[in-house]
């Protein structure tokens, strides 16, 4: 659908990754220089959880460029979705392109749902200043255990946890975390039945054990997507988190 905005231009862009044409939806400030970049990593697969303008707008201000990659094999992008394998390149290449174009801009990644594990597996290799994991998958094994309805999809795209241990180990994001990792904000709802809050608790425990700078924002009465009042609260917190990170870096 066409999108009209008084402050930003919306455009679908195409960039090349591994000789594939991959698409993303971008909203770029119309009248101001880009001082911040927010990379939104979508959840779902295919048409489920696709990148929407309304979602990007939640993270915008007059100086912020917000962009959401579709991932290969989805919504007009070439290739095949590999669920946190070669499709991770779609994120890293995009971020490096943006950082080259806007070298002075701060970069924050936000991974929602399936995008949570996408971001955990890639953010340490990218020039990002923080990572927000929102209702996100932090461990594919936990996802396989709790989402019986998605086991068929995981077996097709990743394999069986016991028969294809190497494929699951490749998607183990925890092993790459260390005390030099960029700071992480964990956001999760206590009544999230799509990605259980134990995924957040598991990640928090690992970050504490490894000495990674982090913060948490738990809404125990909310589901996968918060209700309007709670949504405003979490968005306010995310914006303040990004502001605080940038202020710390400027000191």
N, C-alpha and C positions, 0 to 999 in steps of 0.2 A: 504494500500500500504506500502511496506517496506520503511523505512526511513534511509538514511545514513548521518552521521554527523561526522566531525572531532573533535568536542568539547564535544558532549553530546551523551548519550545512550538513545534511545527511547524504551520504553517498555509499553505494556498494562498490568496493574496490576489489581488484584482482591482483594477486602477486604470485610469484613463481617459487615453488618449494619442491625440491627433488624432481625437477622437470614437470611438475604438475601445476596447473592453474587453480589456485585456492582463493576463495572469496571471503570477504569480511564486510560487516556493516560498520561504518564509521560516522561519528558526529564530531565535527571540527568547529572550533570557535569562528564565528563569522567576522568579528570586529576586533579581536584581541590576539596577542601572541600566545602560543601554547606554552604554558608553564607547568602543566601536569598532564600525564598520560595515564589513563586507566584502561587496562586490558581485561575485558570481561570474558571469562571462560565458561561457556554455556554448559548446561547439563543435558541429559537425555541422549538421544541418537536419532538421526534423520529429522523428520518433522516434529518429533517429540522434544520439547525444550529448545526449539530453535531460537536464534538471536532475534530479539524484537526491539524496535526503537524505544518503546516505553521502558524497557529494562535498562537500556543504556542511559536514558535520561535521568534515572535515579542517581547516577554518580557524577552528574555534570555540574559545572559552573562556568561563568563566562571565559575562563582561562584554561579549561580542561578539554582535552581531546579524549573521547571514549570510543573504544573499538572492540568488536566482538568477532573473532574468527569463527567461521562455520565448521571448520575441520574438513579434511579431504573426504570425498564421498558423500557429502551432505549439501543439500540446497544449492546445487549447481557447481560445486567444487569437484574437480577431477579426482580420480583415485578411489581408494577404498578405506573406509574407517577401520582402524586397527585397534581401537580402544586402548589408548595409552602406549602405543608403540611408535611406528614411524610418524603417526599423526602428531606426535609431540613436536616434530620439526615445524609444523604449521604455526606453532606458538613462538618458538625461539626465533625463527626467521623473521616473523612479523615484528617482534619486539626490537630486534637489531636494526631492522629497516627504519622503524620509528625513531629509535635512539640516534641513529645517524642523521636523520633529518632534523630532529629537535634535541641536540646534544645537551642543552641546559635544562631540559624538562625533567621533573621527577617522574618516576614510573612506578605504578602500583598495579599488582595483579589481583583480580577477584575471581575465585573459582567456586562456582555454585554446583552443588549436587555432584554429578559425574565430573564436572569441571574441577572439583576439589583435588582429586587424585592427579588430573592432568597438570594442575599447577604445582603440586608438591613434587612431581617428577621433573619439572622443567625450570622452576623459578631460580634455582641455585646456579644454573648455567647462564642465566640471562642478566642483563644490567638493570635489575629491579631494586627498588628501595624498600618495598614491603610486600607481603602477601596476605590477603584476607581469604580464608576458607569459610564459606557460608553454606551450612547444611550439607557439607561436603563429605564425600567418600575419602577416607584416609588409608584404608586397607582393603584390597580387593578380596582377600580371604574372608574378611568380615562381611563384605557385600554378598559374597556367594552364600554364606551361611544364613544371613537374615532375609535375603530376597529370593525366596524359593521360586517366585514367578519369573525371575530374571536368569535363573540358572541355565536355561536353554540357550539364551543369548550369549551368556558368558562362555559356555562350552563351545559355541560356534566361533566366537571372536578371540577367545583367549585359550580355552582348553579346560580340562578337568584339573582341579587343584592337586590331585594325587598323581595323575598320569602325566601332567604337563607342568611339573614343578618349576622348570626353568622359566617358562613363560610367566608364571606368577611371581617368581623371584625378580624378574626384570621389571616388574611393576611394583616392587617393594620400595616405596618412597622413603621409609623411615631410615634405611641404611645410609642414605645420602645426607641426612641432616647432621649438622654439627654446630659448635658454638659460634662459628663464623657465618652461619646462615642469616639471611636478612630476617628482620622481625616478622612474626606471624600473629595475626588476629584470628581467633577461632570464634565463629558465630554459629549458634545452633539452637533449635527449638526442642524442648523437652518432650513434646508430643508429635515429633516428626516420625511418621511411620514409613516414610520412603527411604530415609537414611537415618537410622537410629542414632540417638545422642551418644551411645557408647562409642561410636566412631570418633566423636569429638573428645570424649574422655580418654580414649586410647591415645590419640594424638597428643593431648595435653600432657599425659604421663610421660610419653617419649621425649617431648620437648623439655620437660623439667629434668629428666634424667640426663639429657645431652647438653643441657645448659644453653638452650636456644632462647633468645629473647622473645617473649610472647605475651599475649593478653587474651582474655576470654570475654565473651558477651553471650550469656545463656539466657534464653527466654523460655522458662520451663512450662509455661502454659500455651506455647505456640507450636504450630506444626511446621511443615516443610517451607511454606510461605506464610509469614506472619500476617495477622489481621491488620487493618489500616493503622490503628493507633500504635501497635507494636512495630509495624513496618517503619513508621516515621522515627520511632525511637532508635531502631537499629541503624537506619540510614544516617541519622544525626551522629551516632557513635562512630560509624565508619568514616564519615567526613572529618570528624574531629581527630580520629586516629591518624588519617593521612596528614592532616595539618601538623599534628605533634611530631610525626616522623620527619617531616620536612624541616620543622623548626630545629629539631635536634641535629639534623645534618648540616644546617647553616651555622651552627654555633662554632 
